[in-house]
Amino acid sequence: MIHFQLKCSQNHEFKAWFRSSKSFADQCKRGDVDCPICGDVQISKALMTPSISKSNKISGDVAEKRAEEVAEQVLNAAKKLREVVEENFEYVGDDFAEEARAIHYGDTSERDIYGKATEKEAAELDEEGIDFARVPKFSRSPRRKG
């Protein structure tokens, strides 16, 4: 596993683990890597300090296995969150920003909703002080080791 410091086109920085540099490049090309702050998919590697490990291969293997376990736990938690949202919230599709704004200003009944918003719509909601959260979607199943 390789640990990268990444940044989006909005200069938000975040860290992520990848199986290899090629895996990172492939996932970026497919749009599978997005900024956890703004959702931007224009991701590049940020400058980071190299990490020199004094441990031997065995401890490196243990660390890699632990990193994979933690990554799996994070993915499972995100999937569960998505399931809760889809089961309990009203899907409003591309009208998310409009509906969120109507709820915020009292023009429609208050309820839990989810849907889609463009980057511009999300930025406008944020500027207006309208609370919302991005929930990751999972369009493909992760590969399982077998």
N, C-alpha and C positions, 0 to 999 in steps of 0.2 A: 504494500500500500504506500502511496505517495501523498504527502500532505502539502497542499498548495495554499498560498495566500492569493486570493482572487479579488478582482474589482469589476464593477459593472460600468457602463458608459456614464453613469451618474456619479462615479467615483466612490460608491459605497464599497468598503472592503469587508471581506469575510473569508473564513477558512473552510476548506473541504478536503475530503480524502478521496483518492481515486486509485484504482488498481494499477494504472500505469499512465504515462504521459499520453499514449495513444488513446486510452480509455477516456481521458479528459477531453482530448480533441474530438473524438467521435461523439461524445455526449453533448459538447458545445455545438457541434455541427447540426445535431438533431434538435437543438433547442431544449435539451433536458436539464441543463444547468441554468438556474435562475437566481437572481439576487434575493436573499431572504428579506431584504428591507423594502425594495420597490418592485420586485418581480421582473426586472429587466433581464433579457436573455442574451444581451451583448456583453459577454464575459471574457475577461482576459486575465492572465497571471499578473499579480502585483509583485513588486520587488520584495524579497524576503531574505532574511539572513539564513545561511546554510546551517543545518543542524548536524553536528558531528557526534556520532554515537560511539561510545567506548565499549558497548556491550557486545557480546558474541552472537553468533547466528542463532543459537537456541533462544536467547532472550528476545531477539528480533522476531523470531517466529511466534513467540508467545504474545508479543506486543501486536503483531499483525492480526493474530487470531482475535485478540481482545478488541482491536479497532473494528474488525468485521462484526463482532457481536454487538458492540455499541451502535454501529451504523444500522444494523438490523433492528435493534430496539427503537431507534429514532424513527426509522421508516414505519415500523409497526404502529408506533404511537401516532404518527401523522396520518396513517391509513385509518386508524380507529377514529380520530378526530373528524376526518372527512366523512366516514360512515355516519357518525352522530349528526353531523350537519345535514347530510342528504336525507336521513330518516326523519329529522325533526324540524327542519327549516323549509320555508316555501321557496321553490326555485322560480326566479324571475328572469332568468336568461340575460339577454343583452340589456335589459331595462334596469339592471342593478343600481346604477348611479342615480337614475331618476327616482326609483322606489325608495332608496336609502334617503335621498334628499326629502321626499314627500313625508316619510316617517319622521325624520328629524324635525321638520318644520310643522308637524301636526296636521298636514293636509290629508293624511290617510291613517288608518288604524295602526297602532304599534304592533309589530310582529317580527319574528326572526326570519330573515331572508338570506338567500345566497344566489349568486349569479356571476355574470361576467362584466368586467369594466376595462376600458382601455387605460393605458398609462396616464393619458391626459385626464380622463374622468376620475381616476384614483387620486391624482394630484389635486384636482379641484375639490373633491370631497375632503381631502386632508386640509386644504387651505380654509375650507368653511368650518372646520372643527367637527366634522361628522365622523364618528368612530366607526371603523370597519377593520376587518382583519383578512389577510390573505390566507387561504387554506389550500395547500398543495393538492393538485389533482394527479392521479396515477393512471396514465393512459396505457401503460404496459406493465406486465409483471416482471419483477426482478428475476434475473437468472439464478437458478439454484445450483449449488454444487452437487454433483451426483456421483 
